[in-house]
Amino acid sequence: MRIFTKRFAITPIPQAATTSETYNARETWTVQEDIEIIGAQIHILAQGQLGNDGFTVAIVEFSQSGKYDEDGVIIKAGMTQEWNTSPAFGHSKYASENVMFPRGLAIPVREEGIVHVNLQVVAIDLTAGSFVVGAGGTIYYTKKGTK
């Protein structure tokens, strides 16, 4: 069985001092033939600026729905970060999740089906500056009917 990959990358998105933003269908992939998703890896990177205090939550998902937190989620990763006066060089936090389904199990996606990358970011009480959130990942799949 041949395994194929589809990579996603979300350019870092600047966030304001206090915000709650949902980015539906930030990236999309229209599948050109019937596939079966056999695994996925997703990661998040949040970086704060100098002298910043605050609390952030970032959640990224691969989903068959173009809206955040609805049925059809393939994989979801989240991270939280709280800090009080970051060091002079700023700060960053990385989080990732991985899943590979056991042999014989997969998530089918039909031709012309769409896989979306949805993102939710919450920032509370940032006292100075802002921060950025970026994400990405890989979907592992096989083409249905091939060996």
C-alpha positions in Angstrom: 0.0 0.0 0.0 1.4 3.4 -1.0 0.9 6.2 1.5 0.6 9.8 0.3 0.9 13.1 2.2 -0.8 16.5 2.1 0.9 19.3 4.0 -0.7 22.4 5.4 0.9 25.6 6.7 -0.8 28.6 8.2 1.3 31.8 8.0 1.6 33.3 11.5 -1.5 35.4 12.3 -0.9 38.5 14.5 -3.4 38.8 17.4 -4.5 41.9 19.3 -4.1 42.5 23.0 -7.5 41.0 24.0 -9.2 38.9 21.4 -11.2 35.8 20.7 -11.0 34.9 17.0 -12.2 31.9 15.0 -10.7 31.4 11.6 -12.9 29.0 9.8 -11.5 27.2 6.7 -8.2 29.1 7.0 -6.8 26.5 4.5 -8.7 24.0 2.4 -7.9 21.0 0.3 -10.4 19.7 -2.3 -9.7 16.0 -2.8 -9.4 15.0 -6.5 -10.2 11.3 -6.0 -11.6 9.0 -3.3 -9.1 8.7 -0.5 -8.9 7.2 3.0 -7.1 9.2 5.7 -5.0 6.9 7.8 -3.3 9.4 10.0 -2.5 13.1 10.7 -0.1 15.3 12.5 -0.8 18.9 13.5 1.3 21.5 15.3 0.9 25.0 16.7 3.5 27.7 17.5 2.6 30.8 19.5 5.1 33.6 20.0 4.8 36.6 22.2 6.6 39.9 22.0 8.9 41.5 24.6 7.6 42.6 28.0 4.3 40.9 27.4 2.1 39.5 30.2 -1.0 37.5 29.5 -2.8 34.2 28.8 -3.5 32.6 25.4 -5.2 29.5 24.1 -4.8 28.3 20.5 -6.6 25.3 19.0 -6.2 24.0 15.5 -8.1 21.3 13.8 -8.3 19.4 10.5 -12.0 18.9 9.8 -14.4 17.9 7.0 -16.5 20.8 8.2 -15.5 24.4 7.3 -16.6 25.6 10.8 -14.7 25.3 14.0 -15.7 22.6 16.5 -18.4 20.9 14.5 -18.8 17.2 13.5 -16.2 15.9 11.1 -13.0 16.7 13.0 -10.1 14.4 12.0 -7.6 15.7 14.5 -7.4 18.6 16.9 -4.4 20.1 18.8 -4.5 22.8 21.5 -2.1 24.7 23.6 -2.4 27.2 26.5 0.3 29.6 27.6 0.4 31.9 30.6 3.3 34.3 31.4 4.2 37.2 33.6 6.8 39.6 32.1 8.4 37.6 29.4 12.2 37.7 29.2 13.9 40.2 27.0 14.0 37.8 24.0 10.2 37.2 24.1 8.8 33.7 24.4 7.3 30.9 22.4 5.4 27.7 22.9 5.0 24.7 20.6 2.4 22.0 20.7 1.6 19.0 18.5 -0.6 16.0 18.2 -0.2 12.9 16.1 -2.6 10.0 15.2 -2.2 6.9 13.0 -5.2 4.6 12.7 -4.7 0.9 13.0 -4.5 -1.2 9.8 -8.0 -1.5 8.2 -9.4 1.7 9.9 -9.5 5.0 8.0 -11.6 8.1 7.5 -13.0 8.1 3.9 -13.1 11.3 1.9 -14.9 11.1 -1.4 -13.8 12.8 -4.6 -14.5 16.5 -4.4 -14.6 16.2 -0.6 -12.9 19.0 1.3 -10.6 19.0 4.2 -10.4 22.3 6.1 -7.9 23.7 8.6 -9.9 25.7 11.3 -8.2 27.8 14.0 -9.5 29.4 17.2 -7.3 31.8 19.2 -8.2 33.4 22.6 -5.9 36.1 24.1 -6.7 37.6 27.5 -5.2 40.5 29.2 -2.0 41.0 27.2 -0.4 44.1 28.8 1.9 45.1 26.0 2.3 44.3 22.4 0.7 41.3 20.8 1.6 37.8 19.8 1.4 35.6 16.7 0.0 32.1 16.1 1.1 29.8 13.3 0.1 26.2 12.6 0.6 23.4 10.1 0.6 19.7 9.7 0.4 16.7 7.5 -2.4 14.3 6.5 -1.4 10.8 5.6 -3.7 9.0 3.2 -4.1 6.2 0.7 -6.0 6.3 -2.6 -9.1 4.2 -2.4 -8.9 1.0 -4.5 -5.1 1.0 -4.9 -2.6 -1.2 -3.2 
